[in-house]
C-alpha cells in the first residue's frame, strides 16, 4: 500500500515537471516564432545597423626629428596611477591601518609629492602632504571614499610597479580588478629638449569635438596633415562567440619629419640671444641662422621678457612683419645695381638733405660703399630716384618681379609676406595722391621705412647675396620618413633661380663689408679677427596705436660669414630701450655665433681676416705680459699664435681691448683712467664704450668675458 502511494506521488511530480517543461517549450517556440517571423524585420534591421557600424582607428602621430635624427617631438605611452578606496580589499579592513598609511604617505611624499619643493615651508607640508590627503579620505565612510584617487600621473610602467611595492599597497595581491591599485593608459606628445625651439617645433592640442590631437602651432600645425597620418576603419563582424571588431582598413602612421634644426647650433643661438637680451634689458629678441647654399634653417629662437622679469620662449616674431630700417638699404642698392642706376661700388651720389631727411655723417658726395657703410638715408634714396622718380609704383613692381612678395613656405606656422605699398596715383577710395607724397614714400621705402618685412624674408635676400644671387628657399623640413622607414629627401628649392646677377651680388657684398670693416662702419664692434662677419645694421621705432614710440627701438643686424666663402647667414632683432644700438645688441648675437662656430670647427676652417686656415696652432688671448714660449711648453704645444691686437689708441680716446685676457684689459683701461666692471669668464668679447671715442676719466666701462 505504501509502495502504491509512493508510486502515485512520483508520477504526480513527474507529470508536473513535464507540464512545466511543456509550457516552457511552448513559450520558447512562441518567442522564437515572434522573433524570427513576426519581428524578423526589426531584428534584421538592428543586425544590419550593428554590422554596418564603422569605427575610426586613430593613427599614430609621426615624430619630429633634428637634422641628425635626434627626436624633437614624439609620442609616449604613459600611465596615470590610481587607487580605488572602495575596493572590497580595502573595505574589509577591520580598522584603518594608520601606521601603514603613514608609511605609504612617507614614500609618496619622497617619490611622488603632490607639489614641488614640499618641504620648503612647514605650512606647505601640512597642507599638501600625502599624510593630510590620505587621512582626509580614510576618515570618510567606506562608501563615500573616491574610487579613483590619483597617486601619480604621466608615469611609466616602472613607476607603477614601484608604487605597488610601497607599504600597505604591497599587501594587495593579484592584478586587474582584483587589485585596488590600477593604471590608466594614455598617449602624450613629448618634447625631449624642453622649450628649445618651442615656437618653431610647435605643440599639439586635443579637439573637443573629435578627441583627435592636431597641431596648433609651429611645425606641428604647419605639417599636421603629414604628421597626423591616415585614420583606419574597423567594423563589427559575427563570430561563433559573438560580434567582434574587425580591422577593415588599418591606420597609417604619420610621417616622421626630419627637420633642418641642428641641436648644437640651436642651443648656441638661444644662449647668445638670451645673454644679449638680458644684458640690454630688452623686451624681446628673435634670431635665425641659415645655411647659405641650401637655405636650411639650422637654428631659430624667439625670447621675450615675462612678467616676472625672466625670459622665456614666446611669440614667433621671425615670420612677422616689422619695419626693417636700414637693413633694407642693401636690398635697394641691389635693385639699383641690377637696373644699372649705378655701375660701380665707387660711383658717387650726393648725400645732401633729400625728401625731408639728412645724413648725420655729412652731406658730401659719397661712394656706394660709403653710403652703405655710413647708412646714408638721402644717399640711397637719391640712387633709387634715378630709376623710379617718374613712376614710383614701379619700385614695388620691380621687387615683385624678383619674387619678393611670394610666400616662402618655410614650414613655420604664421608666416607673413612683406608689406610694401604700391605707390599709385589714387588711394582705395579713388582720391588723388600727389607726386610729392609719393616721392616722400618712395624715399622712405628705399631706406626701410613705410615698409614691413618679416626677418625671415630679409634674411632670404641677404642669403641670396651671399649665395652669388641664387635665391634659395628657406626651409625647416629636410625629409619625410614613412612607416616603412623609407626616407624621402626634399630637394633644394628656389624662390627664383636668381634674385640678381652674380656680379651684382659681388658688388653688394663688397659694400656690406664696409659696415663692419670700414673705418666709419656702423657695426665696428662686430669685428673679430678669427672669422670675418659682414652685415648691415638697422634701427626703427616700433609703431604703437598708429604712432612711433620713441622710447623704444628695434635693433636689427643681418649678415653672413665667413666673408670670402659664406657658409651661414644670420639675422637678429632685439627690441629694447632707445639709447642702445644694433652694433652692441643684435650685431653681437651674430658675431658671437660666428666665433663660437669657428672655435668648434663648424666653418670648415674657412679663411679668416688674419689667420691662415692651415695654421692649427693653439690661439692665445691677447696680452702684454705672457711668455709665448713658456705657455707653449706648459701646454705641450710646439708653439702658439696670438690673436691680432689693435694699434694703440689715439691719445684721449677709449682703448680697444676685445680679445685681451681680463688682467691685461683691466690694466690698459685703468691706466687710461677708466673704472672697469667685469662680467663672465674667459677673454674680453664686448666693451660697453666704443673704442676711439673721446675719453672721460672716471667713466665706467663694462667688459663682457666669454670663453
NUNU-878555 format. One line per 8 residues: their letters; for each residue x, y, z of C-alpha. Coordinates in steps of 0.05 Angstrom, whole numbers. Example, Ala and Ser with C-alpha at 12.3 -4.5 7.8 and 13.67 -1.06 7.14 Angstrom:
2
AS	246:-90:156 ~ 273:-21:143;
This chain:
707
XXXXXXXX	0:0:0 ~ 58:46:17 ~ 92:28:-49 ~ 29:44:-87 ~ 22:112:-54 ~ 96:128:-66 ~ 88:110:-140 ~ 29:156:-147;
XXXXXXXX	69:211:-113 ~ 127:202:-161 ~ 82:200:-222 ~ 48:264:-199 ~ 114:300:-192 ~ 139:273:-259 ~ 75:296:-293 ~ 81:364:-260;
XXXXXXXX	153:371:-285 ~ 132:350:-355 ~ 76:401:-355 ~ 125:456:-334 ~ 175:436:-389 ~ 118:433:-439 ~ 94:503:-421 ~ 166:529:-423;
XXXXXXXX	177:497:-491 ~ 112:527:-518 ~ 136:595:-492 ~ 204:587:-525 ~ 172:566:-591 ~ 125:626:-587 ~ 182:674:-574 ~ 223:641:-628;
XXXXXXXX	165:648:-677 ~ 155:721:-656 ~ 229:737:-664 ~ 241:700:-729 ~ 175:713:-764 ~ 135:769:-733 ~ 194:814:-711 ~ 243:789:-763;
XXXXXXXX	245:856:-799 ~ 262:896:-737 ~ 316:847:-715 ~ 347:844:-784 ~ 349:920:-787 ~ 383:922:-718 ~ 433:870:-740 ~ 446:909:-804;
XXXXXXXX	458:973:-764 ~ 507:938:-717 ~ 545:903:-773 ~ 547:967:-814 ~ 577:1009:-759 ~ 646:1033:-777 ~ 692:1059:-723 ~ 753:1103:-734;
XXXXXXXX	821:1078:-713 ~ 865:1137:-693 ~ 933:1135:-727 ~ 999:1143:-690 ~ 1027:1214:-699 ~ 1095:1219:-732 ~ 1157:1244:-697 ~ 1194:1309:-710;
XXXXXXXX	1269:1298:-715 ~ 1331:1343:-716 ~ 1377:1341:-777 ~ 1418:1285:-745 ~ 1358:1243:-725 ~ 1352:1266:-653 ~ 1280:1267:-631 ~ 1249:1336:-621;
XXXXXXXX	1177:1313:-613 ~ 1149:1242:-605 ~ 1092:1202:-577 ~ 1099:1169:-509 ~ 1054:1119:-474 ~ 1045:1139:-401 ~ 1001:1118:-344 ~ 960:1153:-290;
XXXXXXXX	966:1110:-228 ~ 905:1108:-183 ~ 876:1071:-124 ~ 803:1050:-113 ~ 787:1066:-39 ~ 720:1030:-45 ~ 752:965:-67 ~ 729:905:-26;
XXXXXXXX	800:890:-3 ~ 803:959:29 ~ 733:956:57 ~ 750:890:91 ~ 799:926:138 ~ 770:916:208 ~ 803:982:228 ~ 840:1034:188;
XXXXXXXX	915:1015:188 ~ 941:1084:205 ~ 1013:1061:216 ~ 1017:1032:146 ~ 982:1093:117 ~ 1035:1138:148 ~ 1090:1095:117 ~ 1054:1098:50;
XXXXXXXX	1048:1174:56 ~ 1123:1180:72 ~ 1140:1141:8 ~ 1093:1182:-35 ~ 1119:1248:-7 ~ 1190:1228:-24 ~ 1180:1199:-94 ~ 1114:1228:-118;
XXXXXXXX	1099:1292:-79 ~ 1034:1328:-93 ~ 1071:1394:-103 ~ 1144:1412:-116 ~ 1190:1433:-60 ~ 1143:1402:-10 ~ 1189:1413:50 ~ 1206:1485:33;
XXXXXXXX	1157:1511:85 ~ 1121:1476:144 ~ 1053:1505:123 ~ 1062:1477:52 ~ 1078:1409:80 ~ 1019:1410:127 ~ 971:1428:71 ~ 997:1386:13;
XXXXXXXX	1030:1325:45 ~ 1002:1256:28 ~ 993:1247:103 ~ 940:1301:101 ~ 906:1275:38 ~ 903:1201:59 ~ 879:1219:129 ~ 823:1261:99;
XXXXXXXX	800:1205:53 ~ 803:1148:104 ~ 765:1187:155 ~ 705:1184:108 ~ 654:1128:109 ~ 677:1069:65 ~ 622:1082:13 ~ 639:1156:10;
XXXXXXXX	713:1148:-8 ~ 735:1161:-80 ~ 741:1104:-129 ~ 798:1138:-167 ~ 847:1173:-121 ~ 906:1191:-167 ~ 974:1176:-137 ~ 1016:1197:-196;
XXXXXXXX	1005:1219:-268 ~ 1044:1211:-334 ~ 1088:1156:-305 ~ 1120:1093:-334 ~ 1106:1020:-320 ~ 1167:1021:-275 ~ 1134:1075:-233 ~ 1071:1032:-229;
XXXXXXXX	1110:973:-203 ~ 1147:1018:-155 ~ 1084:1047:-125 ~ 1054:977:-117 ~ 1114:959:-74 ~ 1102:1016:-24 ~ 1078:1000:47 ~ 1005:977:51;
XXXXXXXX	999:972:-25 ~ 1046:913:-28 ~ 998:874:16 ~ 947:872:-42 ~ 958:811:-86 ~ 930:798:-154 ~ 923:842:-215 ~ 869:877:-254;
XXXXXXXX	803:885:-218 ~ 829:841:-161 ~ 878:896:-140 ~ 855:965:-116 ~ 918:997:-147 ~ 909:1005:-222 ~ 934:1046:-281 ~ 901:1084:-338;
XXXXXXXX	939:1087:-403 ~ 944:1149:-448 ~ 989:1176:-502 ~ 1022:1244:-495 ~ 1066:1285:-540 ~ 1136:1291:-512 ~ 1189:1343:-527 ~ 1256:1316:-501;
XXXXXXXX	1292:1383:-510 ~ 1240:1422:-469 ~ 1228:1492:-494 ~ 1285:1492:-544 ~ 1259:1520:-610 ~ 1190:1517:-576 ~ 1154:1562:-625 ~ 1186:1531:-686;
XXXXXXXX	1172:1459:-667 ~ 1103:1477:-641 ~ 1054:1439:-597 ~ 991:1396:-606 ~ 922:1404:-577 ~ 863:1357:-568 ~ 800:1374:-607 ~ 740:1378:-561;
XXXXXXXX	693:1356:-617 ~ 731:1294:-642 ~ 781:1278:-588 ~ 836:1278:-641 ~ 904:1310:-629 ~ 925:1362:-681 ~ 979:1414:-683 ~ 962:1485:-664;
XXXXXXXX	1030:1520:-671 ~ 1097:1513:-706 ~ 1115:1453:-748 ~ 1063:1412:-711 ~ 1009:1456:-743 ~ 1041:1471:-810 ~ 1056:1398:-825 ~ 996:1368:-788;
XXXXXXXX	969:1333:-849 ~ 1034:1295:-856 ~ 1046:1282:-782 ~ 975:1260:-766 ~ 974:1202:-814 ~ 912:1167:-841 ~ 858:1140:-795 ~ 839:1067:-802;
XXXXXXXX	769:1036:-803 ~ 741:978:-763 ~ 672:945:-766 ~ 633:891:-729 ~ 634:820:-755 ~ 595:760:-728 ~ 635:702:-700 ~ 612:640:-663;
XXXXXXXX	628:674:-597 ~ 590:737:-617 ~ 606:804:-650 ~ 677:830:-652 ~ 715:888:-683 ~ 749:873:-748 ~ 801:920:-778 ~ 776:935:-848;
XXXXXXXX	828:989:-865 ~ 890:993:-820 ~ 911:1061:-794 ~ 973:1091:-827 ~ 1024:1124:-781 ~ 1041:1195:-797 ~ 1107:1213:-830 ~ 1167:1225:-786;
XXXXXXXX	1190:1295:-805 ~ 1266:1305:-809 ~ 1278:1379:-797 ~ 1339:1421:-813 ~ 1349:1442:-740 ~ 1419:1429:-712 ~ 1412:1418:-637 ~ 1481:1446:-621;
XXXXXXXX	1470:1509:-663 ~ 1400:1517:-634 ~ 1427:1514:-564 ~ 1483:1564:-581 ~ 1435:1613:-614 ~ 1385:1612:-556 ~ 1442:1623:-506 ~ 1470:1682:-545;
XXXXXXXX	1403:1715:-555 ~ 1386:1705:-482 ~ 1452:1734:-459 ~ 1448:1796:-503 ~ 1375:1809:-486 ~ 1390:1802:-412 ~ 1449:1849:-415 ~ 1410:1901:-455;
XXXXXXXX	1345:1894:-414 ~ 1309:1881:-480 ~ 1234:1868:-486 ~ 1243:1812:-536 ~ 1291:1783:-587 ~ 1288:1738:-647 ~ 1344:1706:-688 ~ 1351:1658:-747;
XXXXXXXX	1413:1621:-771 ~ 1411:1592:-842 ~ 1458:1552:-886 ~ 1475:1594:-947 ~ 1479:1542:-1002 ~ 1417:1501:-982 ~ 1371:1550:-946 ~ 1365:1502:-888;
XXXXXXXX	1345:1538:-824 ~ 1395:1509:-774 ~ 1370:1548:-713 ~ 1314:1595:-696 ~ 1300:1628:-629 ~ 1248:1675:-600 ~ 1251:1700:-529 ~ 1211:1752:-491;
XXXXXXXX	1215:1783:-423 ~ 1160:1755:-379 ~ 1121:1790:-324 ~ 1169:1765:-271 ~ 1229:1795:-307 ~ 1256:1729:-333 ~ 1260:1709:-406 ~ 1223:1652:-440;
XXXXXXXX	1206:1626:-509 ~ 1148:1667:-536 ~ 1114:1693:-599 ~ 1150:1672:-663 ~ 1169:1740:-690 ~ 1216:1711:-741 ~ 1158:1708:-791 ~ 1120:1770:-770;
XXXXXXXX	1129:1836:-809 ~ 1167:1894:-778 ~ 1193:1960:-805 ~ 1264:1939:-824 ~ 1301:2005:-820 ~ 1369:2007:-853 ~ 1375:1933:-866 ~ 1332:1950:-927;
XXXXXXXX	1388:1993:-958 ~ 1430:1936:-987 ~ 1366:1908:-1019 ~ 1352:1976:-1051 ~ 1424:1980:-1073 ~ 1418:1911:-1104 ~ 1359:1936:-1145 ~ 1400:1998:-1166;
XXXXXXXX	1459:1956:-1189 ~ 1414:1907:-1225 ~ 1377:1963:-1261 ~ 1441:1999:-1280 ~ 1425:2061:-1237 ~ 1496:2055:-1212 ~ 1552:2016:-1245 ~ 1608:2011:-1194;
XXXXXXXX	1617:2009:-1119 ~ 1657:2072:-1128 ~ 1602:2111:-1163 ~ 1584:2173:-1123 ~ 1519:2205:-1102 ~ 1503:2268:-1064 ~ 1482:2257:-992 ~ 1455:2327:-982;
XXXXXXXX	1387:2331:-947 ~ 1334:2300:-990 ~ 1260:2286:-982 ~ 1258:2312:-910 ~ 1318:2272:-887 ~ 1392:2286:-877 ~ 1455:2246:-867 ~ 1485:2252:-796;
XXXXXXXX	1553:2233:-825 ~ 1557:2292:-872 ~ 1523:2315:-936 ~ 1580:2310:-985 ~ 1589:2263:-1044 ~ 1597:2190:-1024 ~ 1611:2126:-1060 ~ 1563:2067:-1057;
XXXXXXXX	1610:2035:-1006 ~ 1606:2096:-962 ~ 1530:2102:-970 ~ 1522:2032:-940 ~ 1580:2038:-891 ~ 1552:2102:-861 ~ 1479:2083:-872 ~ 1462:2146:-911;
XXXXXXXX	1387:2155:-919 ~ 1389:2211:-971 ~ 1445:2174:-1009 ~ 1405:2110:-1021 ~ 1341:2149:-1034 ~ 1375:2191:-1089 ~ 1401:2128:-1122 ~ 1331:2096:-1125;
XXXXXXXX	1301:2162:-1150 ~ 1346:2156:-1212 ~ 1302:2100:-1237 ~ 1235:2107:-1203 ~ 1221:2181:-1191 ~ 1177:2186:-1253 ~ 1135:2126:-1234 ~ 1143:2106:-1160;
XXXXXXXX	1096:2047:-1168 ~ 1148:2012:-1210 ~ 1193:2003:-1149 ~ 1140:1956:-1120 ~ 1133:1921:-1187 ~ 1209:1911:-1191 ~ 1211:1878:-1122 ~ 1151:1835:-1141;
XXXXXXXX	1187:1812:-1204 ~ 1245:1789:-1162 ~ 1198:1743:-1122 ~ 1199:1788:-1061 ~ 1126:1780:-1044 ~ 1118:1706:-1056 ~ 1104:1662:-995 ~ 1167:1627:-973;
XXXXXXXX	1130:1565:-947 ~ 1186:1552:-898 ~ 1146:1505:-855 ~ 1138:1556:-799 ~ 1066:1569:-780 ~ 1040:1640:-782 ~ 1087:1662:-838 ~ 1071:1731:-867;
XXXXXXXX	1095:1763:-931 ~ 1127:1833:-938 ~ 1081:1893:-936 ~ 1104:1948:-983 ~ 1053:1996:-1011 ~ 1049:2004:-1085 ~ 1055:2079:-1096 ~ 999:2093:-1146;
XXXXXXXX	967:2160:-1160 ~ 900:2143:-1127 ~ 881:2113:-1060 ~ 830:2057:-1048 ~ 774:2109:-1048 ~ 794:2139:-1114 ~ 824:2202:-1084 ~ 885:2232:-1118;
XXXXXXXX	954:2223:-1086 ~ 1003:2278:-1103 ~ 1071:2262:-1133 ~ 1102:2298:-1074 ~ 1071:2249:-1025 ~ 1090:2190:-1069 ~ 1162:2215:-1074 ~ 1166:2220:-998;
XXXXXXXX	1140:2149:-991 ~ 1188:2123:-1044 ~ 1248:2154:-1008 ~ 1226:2123:-942 ~ 1215:2055:-975 ~ 1286:2058:-1003 ~ 1317:2064:-934 ~ 1270:2018:-897;
XXXXXXXX	1211:2058:-872 ~ 1138:2055:-894 ~ 1152:1981:-906 ~ 1145:1918:-864 ~ 1189:1857:-875 ~ 1189:1792:-835 ~ 1260:1777:-811 ~ 1259:1711:-850;
XXXXXXXX	1245:1748:-915 ~ 1301:1798:-902 ~ 1349:1741:-887 ~ 1329:1704:-950 ~ 1353:1764:-992 ~ 1418:1771:-953 ~ 1428:1696:-961 ~ 1418:1704:-1037;
XXXXXXXX	1471:1759:-1038 ~ 1519:1713:-1000 ~ 1500:1657:-1049 ~ 1521:1695:-1111 ~ 1449:1716:-1127 ~ 1417:1646:-1122 ~ 1351:1657:-1087 ~ 1344:1593:-1048;
XXXXXXXX	1281:1580:-1008 ~ 1290:1580:-932 ~ 1260:1517:-902 ~ 1255:1476:-838 ~ 1239:1408:-869 ~ 1294:1365:-897 ~ 1257:1299:-910 ~ 1199:1252:-894;
XXXXXXXX	1204:1181:-866 ~ 1144:1136:-877 ~ 1122:1079:-833 ~ 1166:1031:-874 ~ 1227:1072:-858 ~ 1235:1099:-928 ~ 1269:1167:-924 ~ 1248:1218:-977;
XXXXXXXX	1296:1276:-980 ~ 1265:1341:-1004 ~ 1310:1374:-1056 ~ 1334:1445:-1051 ~ 1282:1493:-1078 ~ 1288:1564:-1104 ~ 1241:1623:-1098 ~ 1275:1647:-1162;
XXXXXXXX	1336:1617:-1196 ~ 1368:1684:-1185 ~ 1347:1747:-1149 ~ 1404:1784:-1183 ~ 1466:1771:-1225 ~ 1529:1743:-1194 ~ 1564:1809:-1209 ~ 1510:1849:-1173;
XXXXXXXX	1515:1802:-1113 ~ 1591:1812:-1111 ~ 1583:1888:-1111 ~ 1531:1889:-1056 ~ 1575:1842:-1014 ~ 1633:1889:-1023 ~ 1591:1948:-998 ~ 1562:1908:-939;
XXXXXXXX	1633:1890:-917 ~ 1647:1964:-902 ~ 1593:1966:-848 ~ 1635:1922:-803 ~ 1706:1931:-830 ~ 1704:2002:-857 ~ 1735:2060:-819 ~ 1668:2092:-805;
XXXXXXXX	1624:2030:-806 ~ 1563:2028:-761 ~ 1579:1958:-737 ~ 1653:1961:-719 ~ 1642:1923:-654 ~ 1622:1863:-695 ~ 1693:1854:-719 ~ 1731:1793:-697;
XXXXXXXX	1798:1771:-726 ~ 1781:1697:-723 ~ 1722:1698:-771 ~ 1702:1754:-818 ~ 1629:1772:-806 ~ 1595:1823:-852 ~ 1526:1851:-849 ~ 1482:1913:-842;
XXXXXXXX	1452:1945:-781 ~ 1382:1974:-779 ~ 1341:2010:-726 ~ 1269:2030:-725 ~ 1219:2057:-675 ~ 1160:2010:-660 ~ 1092:2034:-680 ~ 1041:2033:-624;
XXXXXXXX	970:2056:-634 ~ 988:2088:-701 ~ 1047:2130:-676 ~ 1121:2117:-665 ~ 1141:2102:-593 ~ 1208:2138:-589 ~ 1223:2109:-520 ~ 1236:2042:-553;
XXXXXXXX	1277:2020:-613 ~ 1282:1956:-652 ~ 1354:1938:-668 ~ 1369:1892:-727 ~ 1431:1862:-757 ~ 1430:1818:-819 ~ 1492:1787:-849 ~ 1533:1726:-865;
XXXXXXXX	1601:1693:-851 ~ 1656:1679:-868 ~ 1661:1735:-920 ~ 1705:1700:-972 ~ 1664:1636:-975 ~ 1598:1648:-938 ~ 1573:1585:-902 ~ 1518:1615:-859;
XXXXXXXX	1472:1675:-859 ~ 1442:1702:-796 ~ 1393:1757:-774 ~ 1377:1781:-704 ~ 1326:1831:-679 ~ 1325:1859:-609 ~ 1271:1906:-582 ~ 1298:1950:-526;
XXXXXXXX	1302:2019:-498 ~ 1325:2077:-541 ~ 1397:2095:-529 ~ 1427:2027:-547 ~ 1450:2005:-616 ~ 1447:1947:-664 ~ 1523:1947:-660 ~ 1520:1926:-587;
XXXXXXXX	1458:1882:-588 ~ 1435:1844:-650 ~ 1503:1850:-682 ~ 1535:1816:-623 ~ 1487:1757:-628 ~ 1511:1745:-700 ~ 1584:1757:-683 ~ 1584:1711:-623;
XXXXXXXX	1551:1656:-663 ~ 1604:1661:-716 ~ 1661:1660:-665 ~ 1631:1600:-628 ~ 1622:1562:-693 ~ 1693:1579:-714 ~ 1721:1556:-647 ~ 1683:1489:-654;
XXXXXXXX	1708:1477:-725 ~ 1639:1486:-756 ~ 1663:1532:-812 ~ 1706:1481:-846 ~ 1768:1521:-828 ~ 1748:1576:-876 ~ 1797:1633:-883 ~ 1791:1689:-833;
XXXXXXXX	1812:1761:-835 ~ 1881:1749:-805 ~ 1895:1675:-799 ~ 1916:1622:-849 ~ 1867:1565:-848 ~ 1924:1514:-847 ~ 1952:1543:-783 ~ 1929:1495:-729;
XXXXXXXX	1969:1523:-671 ~ 1930:1539:-607 ~ 1903:1610:-606 ~ 1920:1652:-544 ~ 1883:1713:-519 ~ 1918:1779:-529 ~ 1961:1800:-470 ~ 2020:1844:-454;
XXXXXXXX	2059:1803:-403 ~ 2050:1730:-426 ~ 2111:1690:-447 ~ 2090:1652:-510 ~ 2147:1601:-507 ~ 2134:1586:-433 ~ 2060:1578:-446 ~ 2072:1531:-506;
XXXXXXXX	2118:1489:-463 ~ 2068:1483:-406 ~ 2010:1461:-451 ~ 2054:1413:-492 ~ 2048:1452:-558 ~ 2105:1466:-606 ~ 2083:1538:-610 ~ 2023:1584:-600;
XXXXXXXX	1996:1642:-641 ~ 1965:1705:-612 ~ 1901:1740:-631 ~ 1919:1801:-670 ~ 1919:1862:-625 ~ 1896:1930:-649 ~ 1940:1990:-656 ~ 1950:2033:-593;
XXXXXXXX	1892:2082:-583 ~ 1900:2155:-602 ~ 1913:2199:-541 ~ 1849:2217:-505 ~ 1807:2161:-535 ~ 1779:2096:-507 ~ 1826:2036:-519 ~ 1803:1974:-556;
XXXXXXXX	1811:1913:-511 ~ 1768:1860:-544 ~ 1809:1795:-548 ~ 1852:1811:-486 ~ 1853:1770:-423 ~ 1818:1803:-364 ~ 1881:1823:-326 ~ 1912:1858:-386;
XXXXXXXX	1847:1893:-406 ~ 1838:1920:-336 ~ 1910:1944:-334 ~ 1902:1981:-400 ~ 1836:2013:-383 ~ 1854:2034:-313 ~ 1918:2064:-339 ~ 1874:2105:-386;
XXXXXXXX	1833:2130:-326 ~ 1771:2087:-333 ~ 1735:2047:-279 ~ 1726:1975:-302 ~ 1668:1928:-287 ~ 1673:1855:-309 ~ 1621:1801:-321 ~ 1634:1730:-345;
XXXXXXXX	1698:1690:-352 ~ 1749:1680:-406 ~ 1773:1734:-453 ~ 1741:1802:-469 ~ 1686:1795:-521 ~ 1650:1862:-512 ~ 1664:1930:-484 ~ 1609:1980:-468;
XXXXXXXX	1647:2042:-493 ~ 1664:2045:-567 ~ 1739:2045:-580 ~ 1765:2110:-608 ~ 1711:2153:-576 ~ 1732:2212:-533 ~ 1757:2190:-465 ~ 1730:2219:-400;
XXXXXXXX	1770:2198:-339 ~ 1728:2166:-285 ~ 1676:2137:-333 ~ 1654:2066:-322 ~ 1667:2014:-376 ~ 1634:1945:-373 ~ 1672:1886:-402 ~ 1637:1821:-421;
XXX	1682:1759:-418 ~ 1669:1692:-450 ~ 1710:1630:-462;
